[in-house]
């Protein structure tokens, strides 16, 4: 970290420079990375419904065609010649409360839908085929019919704050949508996931962990630190640019899914071979209701003292290697001087009253 920009200033800058709505800082509940799937559609003639929840940003390949026409990265139905509209049902990878969506029509310029609406259900199993297209129950409208613009993001706020498991994206009358991002807060059944005495990964996105802010996110994917499974490649992690200063420190702040006592930490540098951090440390704070921009003023406590890292390796720390165990609501991963970490796991037990 540059002496000219201390941690508090950097955190304040990171927390206030986004141009997208605040809800986009939440987890994408529909992403294929966390198990989201497009399970049914009335028509995906030009582009498969599976593209709707792909984790990576949509791309445009000018000269790519299929036997059915131009290849498009997303979900696209054929041109309707009869009344009605098209729809696609998405099973969320994580049950949760939806705060907003992005109906992304990137690269759909003359073929995007003019409007959309979203309905939802909350149930353990997928909706039966007989109710896929019905109006009314079991579906609840969470986004009324709304106009869309082509070739870009359509950020839309959702005001219904009940948890849901499945969505139906309806498009009017037809056309293409590149991605559906469903931003919200994971609803975790802690009695089932973490009964008393059971240690779980409190930082996992599946357990409500959230990547809040970082000093630098030049490379990699925002939030990848908390994703399930090990990284697939070097772009599937958190990596900072080269600092050119051996005394530099980069950091990332994670809100744990619930406050807890830490018993084991894993720092995985998988795929980072010539660009892994030289050293790392982990700190924690108990401040469950503090806004991100104010975390710098809190009293951070060392959990894992500064320790040497190796390339392309899972590093585990527990017991006497941990200086403090909490409880903590947030952790801060520090890396020295810069580099890439693919996954951070913070195992612990819930801090129950």
HELIX and SHEET records of a PDB file:
HELIX    1   1 UNK A    7  UNK A   16  1                                  10    
HELIX    2   2 UNK A   22  UNK A   25  5                                   4    
HELIX    3   3 UNK A   32  UNK A   34  5                                   3    
HELIX    4   4 UNK A   49  UNK A   53  5                                   5    
HELIX    5   5 UNK A  129  UNK A  131  5                                   3    
HELIX    6   6 UNK A  190  UNK A  193  1                                   4    
HELIX    7   7 UNK A  205  UNK A  207  5                                   3    
HELIX    8   8 UNK A  224  UNK A  226  5                                   3    
HELIX    9   9 UNK A  292  UNK A  297  5                                   6    
HELIX   10  10 UNK A  319  UNK A  321  5                                   3    
SHEET    1   A 4 UNK A  27  UNK A  28  0                                        
SHEET    2   A 4 UNK A 179  UNK A 186 -1                                        
SHEET    3   A 4 UNK A  86  UNK A 104 -1                                        
SHEET    4   A 4 UNK A  37  UNK A  41 -1                                        
SHEET    1   B 4 UNK A  27  UNK A  28  0                                        
SHEET    2   B 4 UNK A 179  UNK A 186 -1                                        
SHEET    3   B 4 UNK A  86  UNK A 104 -1                                        
SHEET    4   B 4 UNK A 155  UNK A 157 -1                                        
SHEET    1   C 6 UNK A  27  UNK A  28  0                                        
SHEET    2   C 6 UNK A 179  UNK A 186 -1                                        
SHEET    3   C 6 UNK A  86  UNK A 104 -1                                        
SHEET    4   C 6 UNK A 163  UNK A 172 -1                                        
SHEET    5   C 6 UNK A 115  UNK A 121 -1                                        
SHEET    6   C 6 UNK A 140  UNK A 147 -1                                        
SHEET    1   D 2 UNK A  65  UNK A  66  0                                        
SHEET    2   D 2 UNK A  69  UNK A  70 -1                                        
SHEET    1   E 2 UNK A  75  UNK A  76  0                                        
SHEET    2   E 2 UNK A 176  UNK A 177 -1                                        
SHEET    1   F 4 UNK A 200  UNK A 201  0                                        
SHEET    2   F 4 UNK A 343  UNK A 350 -1                                        
SHEET    3   F 4 UNK A 250  UNK A 268 -1                                        
SHEET    4   F 4 UNK A 210  UNK A 214 -1                                        
SHEET    1   G 4 UNK A 200  UNK A 201  0                                        
SHEET    2   G 4 UNK A 343  UNK A 350 -1                                        
SHEET    3   G 4 UNK A 250  UNK A 268 -1                                        
SHEET    4   G 4 UNK A 314  UNK A 318 -1                                        
SHEET    1   H 6 UNK A 200  UNK A 201  0                                        
SHEET    2   H 6 UNK A 343  UNK A 350 -1                                        
SHEET    3   H 6 UNK A 250  UNK A 268 -1                                        
SHEET    4   H 6 UNK A 328  UNK A 336 -1                                        
SHEET    5   H 6 UNK A 279  UNK A 285 -1                                        
SHEET    6   H 6 UNK A 301  UNK A 308 -1                                        
SHEET    1   I 3 UNK A 219  UNK A 220  0                                        
SHEET    2   I 3 UNK A 238  UNK A 239 -1                                        
SHEET    3   I 3 UNK A 340  UNK A 341 -1                                        
END                                                                             
